[in-house]
Amino acid sequence: MGRLFCAPVNRRAPANRTLRCSADEVRTFSELLLQPSGDYLLKDIEGRLIQGDFLEISGWLPKNSVDLLILDPPYNLSRNYHGRWFRARSEEQYTTWFETILQQVIPLLRPAATVYVCSDWRTSTLVFPLLEKALKVRNRITWEREKGRGSRRNWKNNTEDIWFCTVGDDYTFNPDAVKLKRRVRAPYRDRAGSPRDWQDHSEGPFRLTYSSNLWSDITVPFWSMPENTDHPTQKPEKLLAKLLLASSNQGDFVFDPFLGSGTTAVVAKKLGRRFSGVEINPEYGAWALKRLQLAEKDKRIQGFEDGVFWERNSRP
């Protein structure tokens, strides 16, 4: 286990809303994580977070149980996850490792299940051929992270990919649940003076549009957002909300074998889905449990309001 990453010694700015866990909270929440101890039934893991290495415990998880799988393993980059290093590997080594993951998750899926696989531009080229062999690849979503280090000798790396896959041809997809509300810059009217393909609101003219596979309305969590944690690769709640609303229904079972700080579980709870996940780092698991506790009282998702996703900077 890495060092406890609790309330920092340095005083944070008053507007910094990053989740904090005291050392006592980390210990208390860590004790609530489910410890692998043998074969599980679905009822044993629903609403629970499991602490362990997914590849070591996958055989104990209930088969044919997952309606929606969010697969967000480490990309092929060297990164320090608060004391636990994931080292970049050769392409062959990473491909072998990822293929092993796929072999372990496939038995967990129901026949109508959907799988979303997160990757960066370089990792995408490695995982796509494997996904095509194991699943039906239906699309690639590219989303703008709005963050990234600049470079004097290359383009700024500012996007990530999400592969949209299904087990078969019978699967859930709810396009009306993930429409994007965009401000209309040139609001045309018909001859009678009525809005044409847009709605007139007191805040201004807006249009609801179907989501494409290019998402530019996502904001990566940062220090002034209450969903933010110190996890180095945390996904935004708005991003997961789109995936869950599009590809699951109320009461479906959502599973994340690389849970991190718990965004998938938190969004599933807020949207009325059953959930579980596995995280190797007990500290991250503690953060996730605290976020789930907070989600019991606050089910808001930034950028999602009244059943509509707002285009970035369009919300009045």
VMD Tcl script that draws the C-alpha trace (Angstrom):
set ca {
  {0.00 0.00 0.00}
  {1.25 3.49 -0.84}
  {1.41 6.31 1.66}
  {-1.89 7.57 3.04}
  {-2.83 10.55 0.91}
  {-5.14 12.32 3.33}
  {-5.57 15.94 4.32}
  {-2.37 17.63 3.09}
  {-0.05 19.57 5.33}
  {-0.07 22.54 2.93}
  {-3.14 24.72 3.35}
  {-5.39 24.64 0.28}
  {-7.02 27.68 -1.25}
  {-10.52 28.46 0.09}
  {-12.10 27.65 -3.31}
  {-10.35 24.26 -3.49}
  {-13.14 21.68 -3.17}
  {-11.01 18.57 -3.76}
  {-12.25 15.67 -1.64}
  {-10.31 15.26 1.57}
  {-9.96 12.16 3.72}
  {-8.37 12.22 7.14}
  {-6.14 9.33 8.16}
  {-8.96 8.04 10.37}
  {-11.43 8.22 7.48}
  {-9.09 6.28 5.21}
  {-8.77 3.56 7.83}
  {-12.50 3.47 8.54}
  {-13.58 3.39 4.91}
  {-10.86 0.88 3.99}
  {-12.33 -1.55 6.51}
  {-15.66 -1.38 4.62}
  {-14.13 -2.59 1.37}
  {-15.09 -6.13 0.45}
  {-12.09 -8.44 0.76}
  {-11.81 -11.36 -1.72}
  {-12.60 -14.62 0.05}
  {-14.08 -16.99 -2.50}
  {-16.86 -17.27 -5.04}
  {-19.42 -14.45 -4.96}
  {-23.05 -14.31 -5.96}
  {-24.35 -11.12 -7.54}
  {-26.18 -10.21 -4.34}
  {-22.86 -10.40 -2.47}
  {-21.23 -7.62 -4.48}
  {-24.13 -5.31 -5.41}
  {-23.43 -1.87 -3.96}
  {-20.07 -3.05 -2.63}
  {-16.54 -2.12 -3.66}
  {-13.95 -4.90 -3.73}
  {-10.34 -4.30 -2.77}
  {-7.89 -6.40 -4.74}
  {-6.22 -7.13 -8.06}
  {-8.93 -7.82 -10.65}
  {-6.81 -10.37 -12.50}
  {-6.36 -12.35 -9.29}
  {-9.99 -12.33 -8.18}
  {-11.92 -12.28 -11.47}
  {-12.61 -16.01 -11.25}
  {-14.61 -15.47 -8.06}
  {-16.98 -12.90 -9.58}
  {-20.50 -13.89 -10.74}
  {-20.65 -14.96 -14.39}
  {-23.24 -13.65 -16.85}
  {-24.18 -10.78 -14.54}
  {-22.94 -7.48 -16.01}
  {-25.21 -5.30 -18.16}
  {-22.65 -2.52 -18.66}
  {-18.89 -2.81 -18.22}
  {-16.67 0.27 -17.94}
  {-13.11 -0.83 -18.67}
  {-10.53 1.85 -17.86}
  {-7.20 0.09 -17.16}
  {-3.90 1.97 -17.00}
  {-2.77 3.17 -20.40}
  {0.65 2.10 -21.62}
  {2.38 4.93 -19.76}
  {4.62 5.01 -16.70}
  {2.59 6.62 -13.94}
  {2.65 6.74 -10.16}
  {-0.75 5.98 -8.61}
  {0.07 7.26 -5.14}
  {2.85 4.82 -4.43}
  {1.81 2.11 -6.92}
  {3.68 2.39 -10.19}
  {2.37 1.17 -13.51}
  {5.36 0.93 -15.86}
  {5.14 1.39 -19.61}
  {5.75 -1.89 -21.44}
  {6.65 -2.97 -24.91}
  {3.70 -3.08 -27.30}
  {3.78 -6.86 -27.23}
  {3.80 -6.99 -23.44}
  {0.95 -4.48 -23.11}
  {-1.10 -6.31 -25.74}
  {-0.65 -9.61 -23.88}
  {-1.63 -7.96 -20.59}
  {-4.74 -6.35 -22.06}
  {-5.76 -9.57 -23.80}
  {-5.65 -11.31 -20.41}
  {-7.99 -8.66 -19.02}
  {-10.45 -9.24 -21.87}
  {-10.37 -12.98 -21.28}
  {-11.31 -12.37 -17.65}
  {-14.13 -9.87 -18.25}
  {-15.94 -11.63 -21.11}
  {-17.42 -14.40 -18.88}
  {-18.91 -11.74 -16.59}
  {-21.02 -10.21 -19.36}
  {-24.64 -10.88 -20.13}
  {-25.58 -11.60 -23.79}
  {-26.99 -8.07 -24.26}
  {-24.14 -6.33 -22.41}
  {-22.27 -3.24 -23.56}
  {-18.57 -2.56 -22.95}
  {-16.86 0.83 -23.05}
  {-13.04 0.73 -23.17}
  {-11.03 3.86 -22.36}
  {-7.65 4.52 -23.98}
  {-5.32 7.23 -25.20}
  {-4.31 7.63 -28.85}
  {-1.33 5.30 -28.66}
  {-3.02 2.59 -26.58}
  {-6.02 2.65 -28.93}
  {-3.98 1.13 -31.72}
  {-3.02 -1.78 -29.45}
  {-6.44 -2.60 -27.97}
  {-8.62 -2.18 -31.08}
  {-7.56 -5.43 -32.83}
  {-8.16 -7.36 -29.61}
  {-11.58 -5.79 -29.12}
  {-12.57 -6.71 -32.67}
  {-11.77 -10.35 -31.99}
  {-13.64 -10.56 -28.68}
  {-16.59 -8.18 -29.15}
  {-18.54 -6.21 -31.73}
  {-16.90 -2.79 -32.02}
  {-19.58 -0.25 -32.94}
  {-17.86 3.11 -32.68}
  {-15.01 5.12 -31.24}
  {-15.81 8.13 -29.11}
  {-13.14 10.82 -28.90}
  {-13.48 13.34 -26.10}
  {-11.60 16.54 -25.42}
  {-9.91 16.53 -22.03}
  {-9.29 20.30 -21.98}
  {-6.02 19.52 -20.25}
  {-2.64 18.36 -21.44}
  {0.96 19.43 -21.44}
  {2.17 21.66 -24.21}
  {5.08 20.62 -26.38}
  {7.52 22.52 -28.56}
  {8.04 19.52 -30.85}
  {4.59 17.95 -31.05}
  {0.88 18.72 -30.89}
  {-0.60 19.07 -27.43}
  {-2.15 15.75 -26.39}
  {-5.67 16.83 -25.49}
  {-8.02 13.93 -26.30}
  {-8.80 10.38 -25.26}
  {-10.74 7.56 -26.91}
  {-13.56 5.35 -25.69}
  {-14.38 2.22 -27.71}
  {-18.09 1.39 -27.83}
  {-18.50 -2.40 -27.98}
  {-21.30 -4.90 -27.46}
  {-21.44 -8.65 -26.93}
  {-24.06 -9.14 -29.63}
  {-26.57 -7.33 -31.82}
  {-29.19 -7.06 -29.08}
  {-28.09 -4.27 -26.75}
  {-29.33 -1.18 -24.93}
  {-28.91 2.23 -26.51}
  {-30.93 5.27 -25.42}
  {-30.03 8.20 -27.72}
  {-32.78 10.47 -26.34}
  {-31.25 10.19 -22.86}
  {-27.98 11.81 -23.92}
  {-29.04 14.71 -26.09}
  {-26.88 17.81 -25.95}
  {-28.36 21.25 -25.37}
  {-26.62 23.75 -27.65}
  {-27.04 27.48 -27.93}
  {-28.38 28.48 -31.37}
  {-26.24 31.21 -32.89}
  {-28.51 31.93 -35.89}
  {-32.08 31.14 -34.80}
  {-34.21 30.85 -37.95}
  {-38.00 31.17 -37.89}
  {-40.62 29.90 -40.31}
  {-43.03 32.17 -42.17}
  {-45.38 32.22 -39.22}
  {-42.56 33.47 -37.02}
  {-42.24 30.24 -35.01}
  {-38.82 28.81 -34.11}
  {-37.55 26.35 -36.69}
  {-35.71 23.39 -35.15}
  {-34.99 25.20 -31.88}
  {-36.70 26.25 -28.67}
  {-37.18 29.75 -27.36}
  {-36.29 30.09 -23.68}
  {-35.98 33.07 -21.40}
  {-32.24 32.30 -21.23}
  {-31.92 32.36 -25.02}
  {-32.45 30.11 -28.06}
  {-31.37 26.47 -27.61}
  {-31.54 23.28 -29.65}
  {-31.46 19.69 -28.43}
  {-29.21 17.59 -30.68}
  {-28.25 13.93 -30.73}
  {-24.76 13.19 -29.43}
  {-22.07 12.38 -31.95}
  {-18.88 10.40 -31.35}
  {-16.90 13.63 -30.85}
  {-17.41 15.10 -27.39}
  {-16.17 18.63 -26.75}
  {-18.44 19.40 -23.79}
  {-16.50 17.51 -21.11}
  {-14.49 19.16 -18.34}
  {-11.84 17.10 -16.56}
  {-12.28 17.39 -12.76}
  {-10.18 20.14 -11.23}
  {-9.70 21.64 -7.79}
  {-12.82 23.84 -7.67}
  {-15.18 20.93 -8.49}
  {-16.58 18.90 -5.56}
  {-16.17 15.65 -7.53}
  {-12.41 16.16 -7.77}
  {-9.95 13.89 -5.99}
  {-6.17 13.61 -6.07}
  {-6.34 10.56 -8.36}
  {-4.02 11.34 -11.32}
  {-6.33 10.01 -14.07}
  {-9.83 10.58 -12.68}
  {-12.65 10.52 -15.25}
  {-15.39 13.19 -15.06}
  {-18.82 12.29 -13.71}
  {-20.42 13.90 -16.77}
  {-18.48 11.54 -19.04}
  {-19.64 8.45 -17.15}
  {-23.19 9.77 -16.98}
  {-23.35 9.81 -20.78}
  {-22.14 6.23 -21.01}
  {-24.50 4.94 -18.31}
  {-27.58 6.75 -19.57}
  {-26.98 5.69 -23.18}
  {-26.18 2.05 -22.52}
  {-28.04 0.99 -19.38}
  {-31.47 1.28 -17.83}
  {-32.67 1.85 -14.28}
  {-31.72 -1.17 -12.18}
  {-29.12 -2.55 -14.60}
  {-25.86 -3.82 -13.12}
  {-22.77 -1.72 -13.92}
  {-19.28 -3.04 -13.20}
  {-15.84 -1.40 -13.26}
  {-12.81 -3.68 -12.70}
  {-10.37 -0.73 -12.44}
  {-12.48 1.57 -10.29}
  {-9.90 4.16 -9.23}
  {-11.49 6.88 -7.10}
  {-14.95 5.52 -7.80}
  {-16.50 7.71 -10.50}
  {-18.34 4.82 -12.20}
  {-19.88 3.68 -8.91}
  {-20.80 7.21 -7.86}
  {-22.54 8.00 -11.14}
  {-24.31 4.63 -11.11}
  {-25.64 5.41 -7.63}
  {-26.80 8.86 -8.68}
  {-28.59 7.47 -11.74}
  {-30.29 4.51 -10.05}
  {-28.13 1.69 -11.41}
  {-26.84 -1.27 -9.41}
  {-23.06 -1.33 -9.29}
  {-19.84 -2.86 -8.08}
  {-16.17 -2.43 -8.84}
  {-12.67 -3.60 -8.01}
  {-9.79 -1.36 -6.94}
  {-6.35 -2.57 -5.93}
  {-5.44 0.52 -3.90}
  {-7.35 0.60 -0.58}
  {-6.75 4.33 -0.32}
  {-8.58 4.95 -3.59}
  {-11.30 2.60 -2.41}
  {-11.71 4.73 0.70}
  {-12.10 7.85 -1.44}
  {-14.72 6.06 -3.53}
  {-16.71 5.05 -0.44}
  {-16.67 8.60 0.87}
  {-17.88 9.86 -2.52}
  {-20.67 7.27 -2.45}
  {-21.65 8.47 1.02}
  {-21.82 12.05 -0.22}
  {-23.86 10.95 -3.26}
  {-26.65 9.77 -0.96}
  {-27.46 13.42 -0.22}
  {-26.29 15.13 -3.41}
  {-27.16 13.47 -6.71}
  {-26.19 16.41 -8.92}
  {-23.85 15.83 -11.87}
  {-22.06 18.91 -13.15}
  {-23.12 19.67 -16.72}
  {-26.27 17.51 -16.51}
  {-29.49 19.19 -15.43}
  {-33.18 18.35 -15.83}
  {-32.30 15.33 -17.97}
  {-30.21 17.34 -20.41}
  {-26.45 17.64 -21.00}
  {-25.39 21.23 -21.48}
  {-22.79 22.15 -24.05}
  {-19.72 23.55 -22.36}
  {-20.09 27.27 -21.59}
  {-23.67 27.35 -22.93}
  {-25.40 27.13 -19.54}
  {-26.56 30.66 -18.61}
}
mol new
graphics top color blue
foreach p $ca { graphics top sphere $p radius 0.5 }
foreach p [lrange $ca 0 end-1] q [lrange $ca 1 end] { graphics top cylinder $p $q radius 0.2 }
display resetview
